[in-house]
Amino acid sequence: MYAEERQQAMAQLVTEHGRLSVAAIAEQFDVTTETVRRDLSALERIGLVRRVHGGAVPASSLAVIESGLGERDQANTAEKGRIARAALEQLPPAGGTVLLDAGSTTGRFARLLPRDHRLTVITHAVPIAARLAGQPQIDLHLLPGRVRTTTQAAVGADTITALERLRVDVAFLGTDVRPANTAVVIDVLRASSTITLALASGYERVLVAGSLDEARALRGDGRVLAGEVHCARAPGFDLGNSPEETLSPRGTELVLATTNGAPAILASAEAGGEVLVAAMLNLDAVVAELAGEDDVLLVCAGTDGRASIEDVYLAGRLSAALEGDRSDAARIAEAVAASYTTPREALEASAGAIGLRRENLETDIAFCAQESIADTVGRISETVDAVAVLTARTAGARPRAAAADMGPATNAGMD
């Protein structure tokens, strides 16, 4: 069956069933899931189907693209629970101030706030405010604005004005990763650099866990635990998150749990499609790998809920190296990359570098700034019990165009 015939049959099948998963389509036509996603992208471009999380629906069936809070609250509940529990590790000391965004995962996080930990909580989400209103340890502030029916959260000029005046210790933001043929996760300082070097150095697999507790549960023969909390090595772990620590493998598998990169990787895995990991260390190899893709999403992990210069810099370098259409966000990233003369300059200017200097890990900045010293690209080969398993692929260039887009920043699974 030719590609055009297969795509026509796919469109007809989606129309007949109303909704089909990528896995079901792949089984029906005896092709890989990557082939299905490319076919669905082609069908979406000509208006025959609309891609949704995990599959496709007829183009005519979506009058409203954005799903409501109630619908999202019922999706991926186990994964959202894990993200919410992991986020508790980022709470400020008692008496601190946090901002809670609207969303189904942030709502779960609000339910888990400890009753013996005094906090000032600011939110624009009505359901979160209603849940916290009666708790004596919470000094609750509800932001003004018009409440949207879909998200049940305040929006508008009044909300923005109020946010501009705020100063908080930690912001817990909700976001999402759109489906794409290929997602590239970037956490230059330091998760993607550590994964890249670990696989290049001889680790057979890197297991990315959503929290320190989940990483500890994976301890076993041949496994080395690596993890960090605010840049410092996690208590009881074999390694921190310094790439150089992986140069001499101490086992066959590295188990990794980090503050920013791990949640972004897991969220990208949940969105489906091929997921690759990029660092300055393997820039050329990633560019060669992406040369064969026509739908690329660049996911920047960021630092503590905020966009970070080093991740946007690398995203811009990647986007500039690819042919094809670009989103406005990708073009902005290219402009950021062009404003720095060297990778080291960009990394030194980032917020992530501040935390590393605080922990006397400045050598990690210089190491992660090295360009294309590895030809290995980490990719998610499977996800088992919400743990992403990454294996090595040695990249080879394939002469086809790629389109670039920029995804959301840190905590990409919080929605």
Steps between C-alpha positions, in 0.01 A plus 500: 500500500638841400519779757220696334271196502582427865432860601166501318405177677607646834284808450200282413558279805522801733180639353319168552614449859500863617830461685793262459825464689840499331561148629173370354571655161853359499364153569229534237746594223801304628728805512698669775349763726748753355356434153147547633589834659656623175191390308267670748704821476461490123125439531464781752676744267238438230214517748383138501573418867604681813776360716421472870690353791589142407313484169263681265136602457307622194576864428131588525460353849689770688296813538709591805868413497562561867368232733334597825649462847264217591601299192871559559466407866400147397795450265840354600410510867786279620764706321353827626500364854870415471581847369302661783680293765838581346415871500460494880879478520515854356291667772670797670559501877206567732379856462588509130280614213398286203303567183274221376396503136172352379497141381417143590851414623536819704160416648636165614804678639274731704331198658838372618619816674603401854272611784795584725682726253394867510487662154366800317330367186406722207289358220263598220337157496154490660504122575839527670388800705184316606705201614746706704259759643427307819854396586640695798865467396430671165488878458300497177494778238273473193601705196239723333369464145236342280458127565518283189252211489746259340788543745302636798775758548513881505646666190525848351664835561423507874661160545813605314528825695473311829764249389742777407500622862569158650820366649486129581752238610384222267251494211338168412389536140271285290593429141479239228699336221326491163521180295782504244681248283818575692543681832849611601545558873764755598643544850855613436571559871501208551268203443525473122878545521526225762280261298697566183838442661381195696384326183812608311720370782355150498187488714257277310191682621397805699179462703337838563279505810245762598618542859781412736283239673420333169869498414586338834241230431691411182824423682634157405796304370683682223309823560661826605280766662555861393287784628498858616295744701570865419829400333638303797530121503191335648556327837585132464563518125815369333543803275370850464405649165850592380566357152865430572400257775372264230826483302595169661184285523448326833220279371294426192209734577487853636186595694449878485264733688540876460310818578433624147613261228335183625143645512545643148617164365212313662244750374640474146481122521136523602419719200612227264730498199876465488675668794867597473730670750722788391797674659781719377710185533316326214374797297627380160370148559152630588493724191590198285227295667236770445582545133249224424205648689226737385340575839740584784408635841782646712415462870704722732507372858595836650601566859261493797190577294658770284647510153879478505749666269710188443206286388357772273851555361534134398145496362593798285816328378300191407224697329750703297667179380177351361311577182126544481233712669554647846265626766544848645636344818767317300600824329526672838729222618715548190530870584606417856763257371635757255550753781775290665841450344570165670301228681704569813384861500135395485539241775686739729217754466226256601314462827600134506863602525428691821388186680800305377739767625324494836577128529860545377415321174622769262704245307170349383423825316820481299456131432140531380601789270718271288360461152449169318747281688262199484331338200239324713137609520290370787148392405211357698472137395211419735314619808446249781289592804548872430881458475651612169767262369758672280745322275774626269472565133798604288360761269522492124389784275194454281446776241142611563359822638393553860255749644574640845274614779566591861316319777434610856756528772548333836244258651371417155267238645304733730164537332 
